Amino acid sequence: MADIPLPQAFPQAMRRLIGHCTVITAGAGDDRSGLVVTSGISLSADPPQVLFCVNRGSSTWPLLARHGCFGWSALAAEHEEVAKRFAGFGGVKGPDRYAEADWITDVTGALLLSDAAMTLDCEVAEMIDRDTHSIVIGRVRAVRLRDDAGALAYWNGQFRSIPA
Ligand SMILES: Cc1cc2nc3c(=O)[nH]c(=O)nc-3n(C[C@H](O)[C@H](O)[C@H](O)COP(=O)(O)O)c2cc1C
């Protein structure tokens, strides 16, 4: 392992972290996109804030700044197909990523997956640029919880459904 150059070792190291798959949604109508992230975590409880990291080349990045809010849908065990669409598998882009799922709104108008394990309706508090990515800090305006949803994780290069 010590002989592996850093550019190859780092992605291999990251594969050993388990991440919860979360869909971030931004924009409205034809002007909407979204992506799946595993970089989403809690930042603080008082005030309620979260953060995730987004590639500045992603179609969602400009929408976050322009619309000023986003939806956070923590995926449930059965949501692998939703995750694949929002990861852009098969070349699915923009509004087409929202197909074959039901969406609701809460306070800000951001779209939230109706049967997510939990949803956070967020305002963009800050976007901090770091090289290829931005750290997006979200101020949570509303929370919805679903009981017995399980979770969709990503670990070692594969989606893993965790039953409730
Ligand atoms: C499991 C998984 C986790 C991901 N996590 C992130 C992430 O934290 N941040 C990010 O910018 N992209 C992440 N991606 C990649 C984006 O989902 C993907 O590049 C994006 O959907 C492409 O959108 P675009 O077509 O708008 O560029 C992840 C992909 C997968 C499969």
The ligand as an SDF file (V2000), in Angstrom:
LIG
                    3D

 31 33  0  0  0  0  0  0  0  0999 V2000
  -22.3730    7.4280   -4.6800 C   0  0  0  0  0  0  0  0  0  0  0  0
  -22.0250    8.7370   -5.3400 C   0  0  0  0  0  0  0  0  0  0  0  0
  -21.6690    9.8260   -4.5490 C   0  0  0  0  0  0  0  0  0  0  0  0
  -21.3540   11.0650   -5.1390 C   0  0  0  0  0  0  0  0  0  0  0  0
  -21.0160   12.1170   -4.3270 N   0  0  0  0  0  0  0  0  0  0  0  0
  -20.7560   13.3320   -4.8950 C   0  0  0  0  0  0  0  0  0  0  0  0
  -20.4720   14.4660   -4.0750 C   0  0  0  0  0  0  0  0  0  0  0  0
  -20.4350   14.3870   -2.8540 O   0  0  0  0  0  0  0  0  0  0  0  0
  -20.2420   15.6550   -4.7040 N   0  0  0  0  0  0  0  0  0  0  0  0
  -20.2510   15.7770   -6.0760 C   0  0  0  0  0  0  0  0  0  0  0  0
  -20.0390   16.8950   -6.5960 O   0  0  0  0  0  0  0  0  0  0  0  0
  -20.5310   14.7080   -6.8770 N   0  0  0  0  0  0  0  0  0  0  0  0
  -20.7930   13.5040   -6.3160 C   0  0  0  0  0  0  0  0  0  0  0  0
  -21.0910   12.4250   -7.1180 N   0  0  0  0  0  0  0  0  0  0  0  0
  -21.1200   12.6140   -8.5710 C   0  0  0  0  0  0  0  0  0  0  0  0
  -22.4070   13.2870   -9.0180 C   0  0  0  0  0  0  0  0  0  0  0  0
  -23.5830   12.6370   -8.5540 O   0  0  0  0  0  0  0  0  0  0  0  0
  -22.4630   13.3450  -10.5540 C   0  0  0  0  0  0  0  0  0  0  0  0
  -21.2230   13.7920  -11.0390 O   0  0  0  0  0  0  0  0  0  0  0  0
  -23.5080   14.3050  -10.9980 C   0  0  0  0  0  0  0  0  0  0  0  0
  -24.7950   13.7440  -10.9320 O   0  0  0  0  0  0  0  0  0  0  0  0
  -23.2790   14.7210  -12.4240 C   0  0  0  0  0  0  0  0  0  0  0  0
  -24.1260   15.7990  -12.6420 O   0  0  0  0  0  0  0  0  0  0  0  0
  -23.9370   16.7730  -13.8950 P   0  0  0  0  0  0  0  0  0  0  0  0
  -24.3770   15.9720  -15.0810 O   0  0  0  0  0  0  0  0  0  0  0  0
  -24.8090   17.8980  -13.5810 O   0  0  0  0  0  0  0  0  0  0  0  0
  -22.4790   17.1210  -13.9220 O   0  0  0  0  0  0  0  0  0  0  0  0
  -21.3860   11.1850   -6.5510 C   0  0  0  0  0  0  0  0  0  0  0  0
  -21.7340   10.0730   -7.3370 C   0  0  0  0  0  0  0  0  0  0  0  0
  -22.0510    8.8660   -6.7480 C   0  0  0  0  0  0  0  0  0  0  0  0
  -22.4440    7.6870   -7.5980 C   0  0  0  0  0  0  0  0  0  0  0  0
  1  2  1  0
  2  3  1  0
  2 30  2  0
  3  4  2  0
  4  5  1  0
  4 28  1  0
  5  6  2  0
  6  7  1  0
  6 13  1  0
  7  8  2  0
  7  9  1  0
  9 10  1  0
 10 11  2  0
 10 12  1  0
 12 13  2  0
 13 14  1  0
 14 15  1  0
 14 28  1  0
 15 16  1  0
 16 17  1  0
 16 18  1  0
 18 19  1  0
 18 20  1  0
 20 21  1  0
 20 22  1  0
 22 23  1  0
 23 24  1  0
 24 25  2  0
 24 26  1  0
 24 27  1  0
 28 29  2  0
 29 30  1  0
 30 31  1  0
M  END
$$$$
